[in-house]
Amino acid sequence: MLKMPYKCWAPREGDRLVEIAKVMRKFPWMVEVVRQRHVGILHPYMVEVYVARDGSEACLSLNPPKAYCAQNGSVKEVRLELEFKRYETYEDKMREVYRPKGLLAFTTAAREYMRLL
């Protein structure tokens, strides 16, 4: 089997890269997080973005379960462990809805997150 370098995915993943660019425009703090952290070349399907259904929080995950979440203008690194719950329409697209795993799911602060990427 011929092994190809990991950089060869870029020309084939144009649609996914466009989706990532749209989300980064919507949440400019994510660009700064990526610039400030030592992040190598990421495969487009490793990037995950979650937004709280009420819009109060947005999270960028580059290497799960670590994520960078912004709430009230401040960005912090958190451990984000979510589990799939259902599908729902959000911004005219069918999206996955996630809730926190384990005991965190039973707290009053538990939010539902929509997966954008």
MDTraj code that builds the backbone (N, CA, C; nanometers):
import mdtraj as md
import numpy as np

residues = "MET LEU LYS MET PRO TYR LYS CYS TRP ALA PRO ARG GLU GLY ASP ARG LEU VAL GLU ILE ALA LYS VAL MET ARG LYS PHE PRO TRP MET VAL GLU VAL VAL ARG GLN ARG HIS VAL GLY ILE LEU HIS PRO TYR MET VAL GLU VAL TYR VAL ALA ARG ASP GLY SER GLU ALA CYS LEU SER LEU ASN PRO PRO LYS ALA TYR CYS ALA GLN ASN GLY SER VAL LYS GLU VAL ARG LEU GLU LEU GLU PHE LYS ARG TYR GLU THR TYR GLU ASP LYS MET ARG GLU VAL TYR ARG PRO LYS GLY LEU LEU ALA PHE THR THR ALA ALA ARG GLU TYR MET ARG LEU LEU".split()
xyz = np.array([
    [0.0831, -0.1172, 0.0000],
    [0.0000, 0.0000, 0.0000],
    [0.0883, 0.1245, 0.0000],
    [0.0549, 0.2175, -0.0833],
    [0.1303, 0.3414, -0.0954],
    [0.0933, 0.4350, 0.0176],
    [0.1946, 0.4807, 0.0921],
    [0.1679, 0.5752, 0.2014],
    [0.1903, 0.7151, 0.1494],
    [0.0900, 0.7991, 0.1720],
    [0.0989, 0.9376, 0.1256],
    [0.1241, 1.0279, 0.2461],
    [0.1959, 1.1364, 0.2259],
    [0.2184, 1.2278, 0.3369],
    [0.0868, 1.2884, 0.3858],
    [0.0840, 1.3230, 0.5159],
    [-0.0396, 1.3744, 0.5743],
    [-0.0832, 1.5070, 0.5156],
    [0.0054, 1.5785, 0.4487],
    [-0.0301, 1.7080, 0.3918],
    [-0.1130, 1.6945, 0.2636],
    [-0.1267, 1.5733, 0.2125],
    [-0.1952, 1.5559, 0.0847],
    [-0.3464, 1.5688, 0.0963],
    [-0.4018, 1.5760, 0.2171],
    [-0.5474, 1.5885, 0.2304],
    [-0.5973, 1.7263, 0.1922],
    [-0.5123, 1.8285, 0.1996],
    [-0.5576, 1.9667, 0.1804],
    [-0.6320, 1.9900, 0.0485],
    [-0.5808, 1.9452, -0.0654],
    [-0.6555, 1.9720, -0.1893],
    [-0.7895, 1.9000, -0.1963],
    [-0.8043, 1.7887, -0.1258],
    [-0.9266, 1.7091, -0.1337],
    [-1.0343, 1.7511, -0.0350],
    [-1.0003, 1.8305, 0.0612],
    [-1.0940, 1.8665, 0.1677],
    [-1.1407, 2.0111, 0.1580],
    [-1.1584, 2.0616, 0.0387],
    [-1.1962, 2.2011, 0.0176],
    [-1.3253, 2.2410, 0.0854],
    [-1.4292, 2.1565, 0.0765],
    [-1.5584, 2.1903, 0.1370],
    [-1.5467, 2.2023, 0.2887],
    [-1.4745, 2.1110, 0.3484],
    [-1.4576, 2.1136, 0.4940],
    [-1.3790, 2.2379, 0.5365],
    [-1.2772, 2.2737, 0.4608],
    [-1.1980, 2.3929, 0.4927],
    [-1.2828, 2.5198, 0.4806],
    [-1.3754, 2.5226, 0.3858],
    [-1.4667, 2.6366, 0.3722],
    [-1.5577, 2.6454, 0.4949],
    [-1.6081, 2.5309, 0.5429],
    [-1.6921, 2.5299, 0.6634],
    [-1.6141, 2.5822, 0.7839],
    [-1.4898, 2.5387, 0.7978],
    [-1.4059, 2.5844, 0.9091],
    [-1.3852, 2.7350, 0.9004],
    [-1.3604, 2.7870, 0.7807],
    [-1.3396, 2.9313, 0.7631],
    [-1.4649, 3.0103, 0.8017],
    [-1.5824, 2.9597, 0.7655],
    [-1.7075, 3.0287, 0.8006],
    [-1.7253, 3.0372, 0.9520],
    [-1.6968, 2.9277, 1.0205],
    [-1.7115, 2.9263, 1.1662],
    [-1.6080, 3.0186, 1.2300],
    [-1.4860, 3.0186, 1.1783],
    [-1.3814, 3.1057, 1.2331],
    [-1.4163, 3.2536, 1.2130],
    [-1.4857, 3.2858, 1.1060],
    [-1.5312, 3.4243, 1.0867],
    [-1.6393, 3.4616, 1.1881],
    [-1.7229, 3.3649, 1.2204],
    [-1.8308, 3.3903, 1.3160],
    [-1.7760, 3.4066, 1.4585],
    [-1.6693, 3.3327, 1.4902],
    [-1.6076, 3.3373, 1.6229],
    [-1.4594, 3.3712, 1.6083],
    [-1.4241, 3.4996, 1.5950],
    [-1.2850, 3.5381, 1.5706],
    [-1.1878, 3.5003, 1.6823],
    [-1.2357, 3.4801, 1.8034],
    [-1.1459, 3.4408, 1.9124],
    [-1.0821, 3.3052, 1.8852],
    [-1.1466, 3.2204, 1.8055],
    [-1.0911, 3.0887, 1.7736],
    [-0.9623, 3.1005, 1.6935],
    [-0.9567, 3.2004, 1.6060],
    [-0.8348, 3.2234, 1.5263],
    [-0.7194, 3.2572, 1.6196],
    [-0.7455, 3.3416, 1.7190],
    [-0.6411, 3.3794, 1.8144],
    [-0.5952, 3.2605, 1.8973],
    [-0.6876, 3.1733, 1.9352],
    [-0.6510, 3.0538, 2.0117],
    [-0.5564, 2.9668, 1.9300],
    [-0.5884, 2.9458, 1.8040],
    [-0.5047, 2.8629, 1.7182],
    [-0.3680, 2.9283, 1.6971],
    [-0.3646, 3.0602, 1.6828],
    [-0.2370, 3.1305, 1.6648],
    [-0.1490, 3.1231, 1.7884],
    [-0.2087, 3.1342, 1.9069],
    [-0.1319, 3.1395, 2.0310],
    [-0.0831, 3.0029, 2.0768],
    [-0.1532, 2.8982, 2.0437],
    [-0.1149, 2.7637, 2.0869],
    [-0.0219, 2.7028, 1.9825],
    [0.0631, 2.6143, 2.0299],
    [0.1519, 2.5440, 1.9379],
    [0.0743, 2.4280, 1.8759],
    [0.0159, 2.4554, 1.7621],
    [-0.0665, 2.3567, 1.6938],
    [-0.0009, 2.3255, 1.5608],
    [0.0234, 2.1979, 1.5360],
    [0.0790, 2.1581, 1.4078],
    [-0.0294, 2.1594, 1.3011],
    [-0.0016, 2.0998, 1.1903],
    [-0.1007, 2.0905, 1.0840],
    [-0.2083, 1.9924, 1.1285],
    [-0.3307, 2.0398, 1.1309],
    [-0.4431, 1.9580, 1.1749],
    [-0.5180, 1.9017, 1.0567],
    [-0.5658, 1.7814, 1.0729],
    [-0.6553, 1.7262, 0.9723],
    [-0.7899, 1.7964, 0.9909],
    [-0.8567, 1.8349, 0.8822],
    [-0.9827, 1.9103, 0.8948],
    [-1.0899, 1.8409, 0.9775],
    [-1.0885, 1.7094, 0.9828],
    [-1.1919, 1.6406, 1.0593],
    [-1.1554, 1.6237, 1.2059],
    [-1.0403, 1.6741, 1.2485],
    [-1.0032, 1.6751, 1.3904],
    [-1.0563, 1.8002, 1.4595],
    [-1.0902, 1.9034, 1.3835],
    [-1.1404, 2.0283, 1.4399],
    [-1.2892, 2.0138, 1.4679],
    [-1.3278, 2.0402, 1.5933],
    [-1.4683, 2.0327, 1.6314],
    [-1.5083, 2.1645, 1.6970],
    [-1.6269, 2.2127, 1.6650],
    [-1.6795, 2.3355, 1.7246],
    [-1.8186, 2.3057, 1.7790],
    [-1.8386, 2.3444, 1.9054],
    [-1.9676, 2.3270, 1.9712],
    [-2.0170, 2.4625, 2.0183],
    [-2.1473, 2.4859, 2.0054],
    [-2.2081, 2.6103, 2.0516],
    [-2.3247, 2.5735, 2.1431],
    [-2.3316, 2.6391, 2.2588],
    [-2.4435, 2.6168, 2.3495],
    [-2.5724, 2.6604, 2.2797],
    [-2.6796, 2.5882, 2.3024],
    [-2.8050, 2.6179, 2.2334],
    [-2.8542, 2.7590, 2.2606],
    [-2.8255, 2.8115, 2.3796],
    [-2.8679, 2.9475, 2.4111],
    [-2.7687, 3.0529, 2.3619],
    [-2.6589, 3.0090, 2.3009],
    [-2.5610, 3.1008, 2.2439],
    [-2.4663, 3.1624, 2.3448],
    [-2.4719, 3.1195, 2.4695],
    [-2.3901, 3.1804, 2.5742],
    [-2.2454, 3.1325, 2.5738],
    [-2.2184, 3.0225, 2.5063],
    [-2.0837, 2.9658, 2.5088],
    [-2.0537, 2.8988, 2.3755],
    [-1.9275, 2.9097, 2.3326],
    [-1.8816, 2.8403, 2.2130],
    [-1.7498, 2.7731, 2.2468],
    [-1.7282, 2.6524, 2.1968],
    [-1.6084, 2.5757, 2.2296],
    [-1.5401, 2.5264, 2.1028],
    [-1.4083, 2.5331, 2.1047],
    [-1.3244, 2.4846, 1.9948],
    [-1.2411, 2.3701, 2.0482],
    [-1.2520, 2.2543, 1.9865],
    [-1.1752, 2.1377, 2.0283],
    [-1.0780, 2.1007, 1.9171],
    [-0.9489, 2.1079, 1.9486],
    [-0.8459, 2.0718, 1.8516],
    [-0.7911, 1.9328, 1.8780],
    [-0.7894, 1.8931, 2.0040],
    [-0.7455, 1.7590, 2.0412],
    [-0.8288, 1.7129, 2.1609],
    [-0.9412, 1.6443, 2.1337],
    [-1.0335, 1.6023, 2.2393],
    [-0.9619, 1.5214, 2.3469],
    [-1.0025, 1.5295, 2.4725],
    [-1.1167, 1.5998, 2.5279],
    [-1.0882, 1.7448, 2.5663],
    [-0.9675, 1.7956, 2.5399],
    [-0.9391, 1.9357, 2.5711],
    [-1.0111, 2.0260, 2.4726],
    [-1.0607, 2.1369, 2.5246],
    [-1.1301, 2.2339, 2.4393],
    [-1.1048, 2.3733, 2.4951],
    [-1.1224, 2.4706, 2.4096],
    [-1.1133, 2.6105, 2.4497],
    [-1.2532, 2.6690, 2.4363],
    [-1.3072, 2.7160, 2.5475],
    [-1.4433, 2.7673, 2.5483],
    [-1.4440, 2.9155, 2.5829],
    [-1.5271, 2.9906, 2.5126],
    [-1.5426, 3.1339, 2.5375],
    [-1.6800, 3.1584, 2.5964],
    [-1.6789, 3.2314, 2.7062],
    [-1.8034, 3.2678, 2.7719],
    [-1.7832, 3.4060, 2.8324],
    [-1.8725, 3.4981, 2.8003],
    [-1.8643, 3.6362, 2.8495],
    [-1.7322, 3.7029, 2.8118],
    [-1.6801, 3.6721, 2.6946],
    [-1.5601, 3.7380, 2.6448],
    [-1.4286, 3.6796, 2.6906],
    [-1.4286, 3.5824, 2.7809],
    [-1.3031, 3.5226, 2.8255],
    [-1.2927, 3.3791, 2.7743],
    [-1.1717, 3.3424, 2.7334],
    [-1.1463, 3.2094, 2.6790],
    [-1.0676, 3.1301, 2.7820],
    [-1.1109, 3.0068, 2.8074],
    [-1.0373, 2.9220, 2.9009],
    [-1.0317, 2.7797, 2.8471],
    [-0.9288, 2.7083, 2.8898],
    [-0.9127, 2.5691, 2.8494],
    [-0.9913, 2.4823, 2.9467],
    [-1.0733, 2.3933, 2.8919],
    [-1.1569, 2.3059, 2.9746],
    [-1.1501, 2.1628, 2.9218],
    [-1.1970, 2.0722, 3.0039],
    [-1.2105, 1.9328, 2.9618],
    [-1.3563, 1.9153, 2.9203],
    [-1.3776, 1.8896, 2.7945],
    [-1.5129, 1.8815, 2.7401],
    [-1.5425, 1.7372, 2.7008],
    [-1.6254, 1.6718, 2.7807],
    [-1.6654, 1.5343, 2.7522],
    [-1.8151, 1.5334, 2.7277],
    [-1.8515, 1.5128, 2.6030],
    [-1.9919, 1.5180, 2.5630],
    [-2.0366, 1.3852, 2.5066],
    [-2.1672, 1.3614, 2.5138],
    [-2.2247, 1.2429, 2.4512],
    [-2.3421, 1.2848, 2.3639],
    [-2.3577, 1.2149, 2.2543],
    [-2.4629, 1.2441, 2.1566],
    [-2.5995, 1.2189, 2.2177],
    [-2.6953, 1.3096, 2.1897],
    [-2.8324, 1.2923, 2.2373],
    [-2.9336, 1.2772, 2.1239],
    [-2.9284, 1.3657, 2.0242],
    [-3.0284, 1.3618, 1.9171],
    [-2.9841, 1.4537, 1.8026],
    [-3.0626, 1.4522, 1.6964],
    [-3.0440, 1.5446, 1.5842],
    [-3.1493, 1.6538, 1.5923],
    [-3.1107, 1.7745, 1.5487],
    [-3.2019, 1.8875, 1.5519],
    [-3.1615, 1.9855, 1.4413],
    [-3.2566, 2.0623, 1.3932],
    [-3.2272, 2.1630, 1.2911],
    [-3.1730, 2.2889, 1.3582],
    [-3.0615, 2.3386, 1.3071],
    [-2.9978, 2.4599, 1.3584],
    [-2.9337, 2.5309, 1.2408],
    [-2.9663, 2.6579, 1.2205],
    [-2.9169, 2.7367, 1.1068],
    [-2.9431, 2.6657, 0.9740],
    [-3.0627, 2.6159, 0.9579],
    [-3.1091, 2.5503, 0.8348],
    [-3.0317, 2.4241, 0.7980],
    [-2.9642, 2.3628, 0.8943],
    [-2.8939, 2.2366, 0.8712],
    [-2.9256, 2.1408, 0.9844],
    [-2.9191, 2.0137, 0.9544],
    [-2.9389, 1.9130, 1.0569],
    [-2.8087, 1.9011, 1.1360],
    [-2.8184, 1.9206, 1.2669],
    [-2.7007, 1.9202, 1.3544],
    [-2.7170, 1.8169, 1.4648],
    [-2.6040, 1.7762, 1.5213],
    [-2.6039, 1.6844, 1.6340],
    [-2.6121, 1.7645, 1.7639],
    [-2.6900, 1.7160, 1.8587],
    [-2.7014, 1.7800, 1.9902],
    [-2.6298, 1.6904, 2.0908],
    [-2.5450, 1.7524, 2.1742],
    [-2.4678, 1.6801, 2.2739],
    [-2.4960, 1.7354, 2.4126],
    [-2.4814, 1.6505, 2.5136],
    [-2.4894, 1.6899, 2.6541],
    [-2.3645, 1.6380, 2.7248],
    [-2.3284, 1.7011, 2.8374],
    [-2.2111, 1.6531, 2.9124],
    [-2.2311, 1.5092, 2.9599],
    [-2.1204, 1.4366, 2.9715],
    [-2.1229, 1.2987, 3.0203],
    [-2.1166, 1.2953, 3.1722],
    [-2.1553, 1.1835, 3.2280],
    [-2.1351, 1.1552, 3.3688],
    [-2.2123, 1.2444, 3.4633],
    [-2.1527, 1.2705, 3.5802],
    [-2.2195, 1.3471, 3.6850],
    [-2.2438, 1.4918, 3.6452],
    [-2.1601, 1.5454, 3.5585],
    [-2.1767, 1.6832, 3.5139],
    [-2.3111, 1.7030, 3.4436],
    [-2.3643, 1.5987, 3.3865],
    [-2.4919, 1.6073, 3.3151],
    [-2.6088, 1.6374, 3.4085],
    [-2.5927, 1.6109, 3.5382],
    [-2.7027, 1.6297, 3.6325],
    [-2.6973, 1.7634, 3.7059],
    [-2.5982, 1.8459, 3.6752],
    [-2.5892, 1.9763, 3.7407],
    [-2.6846, 2.0733, 3.6738],
    [-2.7181, 2.1793, 3.7445],
    [-2.8107, 2.2782, 3.6886],
    [-2.7458, 2.3584, 3.5776],
    [-2.6116, 2.3621, 3.5762],
    [-2.5409, 2.4401, 3.4749],
    [-2.5181, 2.3611, 3.3464],
    [-2.5626, 2.2360, 3.3414],
    [-2.5397, 2.1534, 3.2232],
    [-2.6143, 2.2116, 3.1037],
    [-2.5423, 2.2300, 2.9950],
    [-2.6001, 2.2866, 2.8730],
    [-2.6062, 2.1801, 2.7648],
    [-2.6880, 2.2066, 2.6682],
    [-2.6857, 2.1258, 2.5469],
    [-2.6045, 2.2024, 2.4443],
    [-2.5240, 2.1297, 2.3697],
    [-2.4372, 2.1905, 2.2698],
    [-2.4735, 2.1401, 2.1306],
    [-2.4699, 2.2303, 2.0346],
    [-2.4897, 2.1948, 1.8945],
    [-2.3512, 2.1831, 1.8312],
    [-2.3280, 2.0775, 1.7576],
    [-2.1995, 2.0598, 1.6911],
    [-2.2058, 2.1269, 1.5546],
    [-2.1220, 2.2297, 1.5350],
    [-2.1181, 2.2993, 1.4067],
    [-2.0192, 2.2345, 1.3116],
    [-1.9094, 2.1862, 1.3636],
    [-1.8080, 2.1184, 1.2811],
    [-1.7788, 1.9832, 1.3395],
])
top = md.Topology()
chain = top.add_chain()
for i, resn in enumerate(residues, 1):
    res = top.add_residue(resn, chain, resSeq=i)
    for name in ("N", "CA", "C"):
        top.add_atom(name, md.element.get_by_symbol(name[0]), res)
traj = md.Trajectory(xyz[None], top)
